[in-house]
Every structure is written in structure tokens, then in C-alpha cells.
Amino acid sequence: AAAARLPAPVEVRLVRDGNRIEATVKALADKPLRLSAYWAVTEQGHASAVKAGENNGATLTHDFVVREYRPVAAWDARADAPMALHFEPAGGADAAHPRQVNLVIVDAATGRPVQAVKLGC
């Protein structure tokens, strides 16, 4: 539990230029960190009608539906050399299902998340 309260060891900045998203990831520690990441596009406001089973006849709502997932290869993050990551989501926006682009930075050795940011699209 104590580790969950530690400040993030990286600083992440997201910028949108049209449909292209750029992230700048900078380590805040003096020693390099081995990181990896993934981009995920999520949508809100989906629903499905259940036709069988114990929920037969119910309408279930679904948020944070992942529509695109793209891993980022591991790199050594350093305070003096920010890493630039680029992502361009596929497909177009649908007003009925608002989207957001999520970037999750993880410890490359353990897969433990160290920082996550999102940007509406």
C-alpha cells in the first residue's frame, strides 16, 4: 500500500496535432528507468441486449471499451533525454460513443504501471 502512494517516477506530457498524439516521457530520477508502454483507445456509452441466461431481457451498458491497443517497445528513460512517443488512432470519432486516448507507462521488468494519462478525442 505504501508503494501505491509514491509519486510517479516519470513526467508525461500529451499533445494533440490533428489526429496525431505525441507524448513526451521524462524520467524524474537520477538513474535511468527501463520502461515500456501501451496506447489504448477507449469508447464510452455502448449497450448490449442480453438474449439468454440469468440476465435475459436486460440491457447492459459498457464503458471504457478498448477499440485499439498498441504496445510500445521498452526503452531506457533518462532525466536528460526525454522520449518522444507518437500515436495516430485508427478510425473516426462517433458522437454516440465518446473516445479517449490512453497512454500507460509501465516498468518494463515487472509490468507495474508507473503513470497513466488520457486525452479526449
Secondary structure, 3 states (H helix, E strand, C coil): CCHHHCCCCEEEEEEEECCEEEEEEEECCCCCEEEEEEEEEEECCEEEECCCCCCCCCEEEECCEEEEEEEEEEEEEECCECEEEEECCCCCCECCECEEEEEEEEECCCCCEEEEEEEEC
